[in-house]
Amino acid sequence: MTNKQNLKISLIVSDLSSSGAGRWGGAVRPFLLAQALKKLDYQVEIVGLAFNSDAPPIYAPGISITVIPCEYYSGIISAAKELLPRINGDIIYAVKLKTTSFGLSVVKKLISKRPLMLDIDDWELSWHGGEDWKYRPNLKQLGRDIFKKDGALRYPDHPLYLKWMEGLVSYADAVTTHSQFLEQKFGGVYVPNGKDTELFDPGKYDPEESRKKYGLSEYRVLMFPGAPRPYKGVEDVLIALEKLNQPDLKLVIVGGSPYDDYDSQLMEKWGKWLIQLPRYSVQNMPEVVSAAHIVVVPQRDTPAAQAQFPLKLTDGMAMAKPILATKVGDIPSIIGETGYLVEPSSPEEIAEKIQLIFDDFATATAKGIAARERCVKYLRIENMATILEEIIAKFN
């Protein structure tokens, strides 16, 4: 293989559209991996499809990004034919166990004989019932699924294909995961998400000024900087606020959900306690998070949540915010003693902890500072780079 200075790594991303990895710009897992690899002086490119022909501008300085627009139910094969020759790295690095990342990467490996790495940041089948999912259509239904214009098997993320991808994991020459749950399930090496702690630096911002800028000066702000979904437990926080019944307490959701109308459902039911802010670029997020009094990560205890490393945690930790989170998956080991932990699906406990935090905000602030120190020590982009360097060295 070529020497380190000339080594090129191609990150293959399953969906770079505004409802996929492109939604959060340079803030999600593929771009964190790319930043870590750049720290090692490798050449890095990101290559992927953008479903529904929706390819937003993405903030990724120094990283080449190639996006092939594609429709969900048509054009996958032609888009794949266009994408495969654009993968030029000495190492292929697929992100997610999906046909449009790992599946295409396996094909590229077979054609090019180049090493293939796989990063698993979700248990994709968990959205469909996990190990219990089965596909048993009758002949008529199978025909519909294959031949109808919007047939289920024309959808590249159909759980049948996700199951097939799990069966191909052994084709990868190295596997990385972002949670211990996934490491135990699929093997490989645990590479926890890192944070750009120079960008996310609380010393650069005045929280009061940030609250004023975003219209939050009148409130004590509990912030959820991400896309709400039922398993993420934001309803438990809203129930807690209902119990506390203190009008200046608000849950601020930043970005909202690109997947469905869940935001509208929350607002309709809990609008009294809820403020929604739009999506912001990764460059603006430190200022937004600085406006929070508390960052909440109230994951429910589901397979999907157990498999995840919530990036909201490192947002809050890096910005020295008190963290209120649930004892789900890796969350306790990520924050250690630097946050406030409650049982999942426990609005009563969440309410008690919110009251405790504001009754002794000096202690909560000290915990936030300790969380920042922990993040800087263990959860920086440079920590990711160190682990990745050891893995890649084995290919030389």
QUIWOQUI-V406015 format. One line per field, one symbol per residue. ss: DSSP state (H for helix, E for strand, L for the rest). psi: psi as a letter, one per 20 degrees, with the letter a starting at -180 (. if undefined). burial: I if it has 16 or more other ideal C-beta (glycine too) atoms within 10 Angstrom, else O. Layout:
# QUIWOQUI-V406015
ss->???
psi->???
burial->???
This chain:
# QUIWOQUI-V406015
ss->LLLHHHLEEEEEELLLLLLLHHHHHHHLHHHHHHHHHHHLLLEEEEEEEEELLLLLLLLLLLLEEEEEEELLLLLHHHHHHHHHLLLLLLEEEEELLLHHHHHHHHHHHHHHLLEEEEEELLLHHHHHLHHHLLLLLLHHHHHHHHHLLLLHHHLLLLHHHHHHHHHLHHHLLEEEELLHHHHHHHLLEELLLLELLLLLLHHHLLHHHHHHHLLLLLLEEEEELLLLLHHHLHHHHHHHHHHHLLLLEEEEEELLLLLLLHHHHHHHHHHHHEEEELLLLHHHHHHHHHLLLEEEELLLLLHHHHLLLLHHHHHHHHLLLEEEEELLLLHHHHHLLLLEEELLLLHHHHHHHHHHHHHLHHHHHHHHHHHHHHHHHHLEHHHHHHHHHHHHHLLL
psi->qrrghipppopophojrijchigjckirghhggggghhhjkqppqpprqoqkknnqppompjpppppoqqqgjqjgghhghhggiiojqhppnpoqmqhjfgghhgghghgikqqpqppojqnhihijjchipqomqrhghggghghqhkqhjioijphghhgghhijhiipiqpqrjqhghghgiabponqprqnihgmohiiqohghghghjkjhiqooppnmaopqhiijhhhghhghgghlohipqpopogrpjhakhghgghhhkhhjpppqrqqrhhihghghhiqhpppmlprmrhghhiqnoihghggghjkqpporqmpcighhgicjjapqrqqlmhghggghgggghhmhgghghggghgghgghgilrhhggggghghghhii.
burial->OOOOOOIOIIIIIIIIIIIIIIIIIIIIIIIIIIIIIIIIOIIIIIIIIIIOOIIIOIOIOOIOIOIIIIOIOOIIOOIIOOIIOOIOIIIIIIIIIIIIIIIIIIOIIOOOOIIIIIIIIIIIIIIIOOOOOOOOOOOOOOOOIOOOOOIIIIIIIIIIIIIOIOOOIOOIIIIIIIIIIIIOIIOIOIIIIIIIIOOIIIOOIOIOOIIOOIOIOOIIIIIIIIIIIOIIIIIIIIIIIOOIOOOOIIIIIIIIIOOOOIIOOIIOOIOOIIIIIOIIOIOOIIIIIIIIIIIIIIIIOIIIIIIIIIIIIIIIIIIIIIIIIIOIIIIOOIIOOIIIIIOIIIIOIIIIIIOOIIOOOOOIOOIIOIIIOIIIOOIIIOIIIOIIOOIIOOOO
